[in-house]
Amino acid sequence: MLILKYLTFDLYLNIFLCKERFEYSISDKDCGNQPSIQNGSFSSTSTKFPATATAHCNVGYNISGITTITCQANRTWSESQAVCNLVGAWQLLLVLLLQCLYLFLIYQFR
């Protein structure tokens, strides 16, 4: 809430102290869905100013560049500079093997 105080005069030069109340909500500034990123996606808990969203790549892709975008006051997302690049075959194999090992260990000790 914004309270604005000011002085004003009437035709007879009487002074009045005025006070106006303005309701203003930043929750109205919704940026909508996050932009798309090839071979990945953005995730956030909110799409309202000043929320941030983080880029994530699909399995088999590495992320490079700036990975966060921000919902701006003008109801648009900041420009995305994140890029998801395909990893090499041996890197992909290593990622998949580590995921399998992780899942095996989780279910083994339950």
N, C-alpha and C positions, 0 to 999 in steps of 0.2 A: 504494500500500500504506500502511496506517495501522498504526502500532505503538503500543499502549496499555500504559503502565507504571503499576502501582499496588501499594500495600501491602495485605496482608491478614493476619489473625490466625487461629490455630487455637484449639481449646478450651483449650490450655495457655498461651495468650498468646505463642506463638512468632510472630515476624514473618517474613513471606515477601515477597520482591520478585517480582512476577509480570510477565510480559511476554506480551501477546497480539498476534498478527498478524491483521489483517483485510485481505482483498483487496476492493478496491472499484474498479469500472471505470465511467467516465462513458460508455463506448461503449454501455452497455446502455440509455441514455436516448435512444431513437429516437422522433422525432416523427412519422414516417411521411410520407405525401405532403403537399405544401404545399397550402394552401387554394386554391380556384379564384378567379379574378378575371374578371369579365365583360369580354370583348373583349381578353383578354391572358392572361398566365401568369406563374408564378414559376419561377425557376431557381436552383439551388444545386449545390454540389459534394458536399454531404452532407446527410443528414436527422437527424444525431445531434447532441445537445447538445455545444457551444454554437454550432452552425452558423447561418448567416444565408442568407436567400434574397432575391433581388431581383426586383421586379415589372417586367415588360416588356409593352408594349401591341402589339396587332396593327397592321399597316400601316393608316394612316388614322385612328389614334387617338393622342392625346397623354395622357401620364400626369400626374397631379397627386396631391398628398398625399405621405405618407411611403411610400417605395418599398421599404423593407426590412422583413423580419420575422425573428424570431429563434426558434430551437428552444430552449425553456425546460426547466429541470430537471424540471418536472412532466410532461414528454413531450407538450407541446402547443406549437403555434406561437403567437407573439404575435399580437395582433389586427392585421389588415391595414387600412390606411387609404388604400391606393392606389386610384385611380379612373382608368379609361381613358375619355376623352371623345372623341367624334367630332370631327374637325377640320373646318373649313369646306371647301367645294368647291375654292376656289382654293388653300388650303393643301395639300389632298390632291393636286391636280394638280402643285403645285410639288415635293412629296415624290416623286411618281412620276417626274417629269422628272429630278430629281436622281439617283434610283436608276438610271434608264436611262443617264444620262450617265456615272455611276460605272462601270457595267458595260461601257459602250462603251470607256471609257478603259483599263480593266483588260485587256480582250481585244485592244485596238488595239496595246498596247505589250508583248505577250507574245512 
